[in-house]
Amino acid sequence: MNKLINSIRLASEVKSLFLRQVAASMDIGRAIISGFERGEREPVKGQVEGFACFCNLYGNQPVTLWLSNKLASYVLYEENGEEALKIAEEKVKCLKTKQYGK
């Protein structure tokens, strides 16, 4: 998440915007964005997409980073978390094949 938060900070600095102005332009409370910056809160997908748009970040990378952080934090303290991720990856491939024929 740090990479996305750093992008928001950089975009704010380049545009000479204060945190309250960033929050207002994205229709998010200033305290919420501050929580993201301090690592006390996690944005939801729609907020990540909004940040990406605000920062002119295009493509899937911002959402991919967000999702990878969610997955990593979910399995971090599980004894066999890495193995579970590998199995989940195979399941996703299998389900996509069944659903989309790919």
N, C-alpha and C positions, 0 to 999 in steps of 0.2 A: 504494500500500500504506500510505502514511502515514496516510491517513484511517482505515483499519481499525485500525492500531496505536494511533493517538490515541484511538479509541473504546475500545479495551481499557484503555488507561491511565486514561481518564476513568471508565470503569465500575469499575475497581479502586479508584480514589480515592473514588468515591461510596460504594462498599461497604466502604471502609477495609480493603482487602486488600493484603497484600504480594505481590510477584511470586511467591514460593514458594507462596503460597496459591492464586493464580490458576493456576499451573502444576499444582498438585495437583488442583484442581477440574476441570481440563481433561484430566488424565492425560497431561501433556506435561512434559518436563524443563525446569527453570528456565533452563538454559543455552540451550535451543532458543528459548524465548520472548525471551530477551535478544538472541540473534542476529537474530531478527525485528525487534526494536526498533532495533538498530544498523544494520539493512540488510545484514547479513552472510549471512543465510539467507532463503529464500523459503518461506512455508508451502505445503503441498499443499492441495488443495481441501477435503478433510475437516477440516483444521485451521481453514481459513477459516470453514467452516460452524460449527465448534465455537466459534470466537471470536464469531461473529455471535450465536449462541444465548446465550453467556455475557453478551454486552453488550446483549442484548435488541434486536438489530438484525434486523428482519424484512424479507422480500421478497428480491429478487434482487440488490440493490445490492452487498452485500459480495462475492459471487462474481463479479459483473460487473466490479467494480473489480480483483479479483485476476486475472481472465482478461485484462482490458485491459492490465494491467501486464506479464503474461507475453508477450502479443503485441507490445507496444511494445518490450520489451527484446530480443525475438527479432529484430526487423527494424530496430532503431535504427541500426546501423552498415552496413546494406545500402544500396548505392547507389540502388536503386529499390524500397526497402522500402514506401514509401507507395503506390506503384502496385500492388505485390503485395497489399497489404491491400485495396485497392479491388477487385481481381480476385477475391480470396478471398471478399470479401463477396458478390459476385455469384454465385460458385460455391455458397456456402452457401444463398443464396436459391433457386437452381436445384435443389439437392439436396433441400431441404425441400419444394419443390413436388412433386418426383418421389416423395418418400417419403411425404408426408402429404397430398398433393393440395391444398395451400393455395396 
